[in-house]
């Protein structure tokens, strides 16, 4: 009887470990997916911001094309903005 109870207890412990490890693996998988989704969303937002800013800078350059100092200032600030966005 003791041997049979020991076998049952061992089998139950194996099932418990298996269930626990399965839940843990599923949680890690979900966590990785969530992290990946956040990275993709951040990259998408970054691209959208860059696209809108480039459009605005382009229109500023066209409106102020006659003044070289202003265009140089705009280009300098745009370079700084691109550097900040790329971080």
C-alpha positions, 0 to 999 in steps of 0.5 A, a space after each residue: 500500500 505504501 508503495 502504491 501511495 508513493 507511486 500515486 503521489 509521484 504521478 500527481 507531483 509530475 502532473 502538477 509540475 507539468 501543468 505549472 510549467 505549461 502555464 509558465 511557458 504560456 505566460 512567457 509566450 504571451 509576455 513575449 508577444 506583448 513586448 513585441 507588439 509594443 515594439 512594433 507599435 512604438 516603431 509605427 508611431 516613430 515612423 508616423 511622427 517622422 513622416 509628419 515632421 518631414 512634411 512640415 519641415 519641407 513646407 517651411 523650407 519652401 516658404 522660406 527658400 529666399 532666406 538662406 539663414 532661415 533655411 540653414 536654421 530649419 535644417 539644423 533643427 530638423 537634424 536635431 529632431 531626427 536624432 531625437 526620434 531615432 533614439 
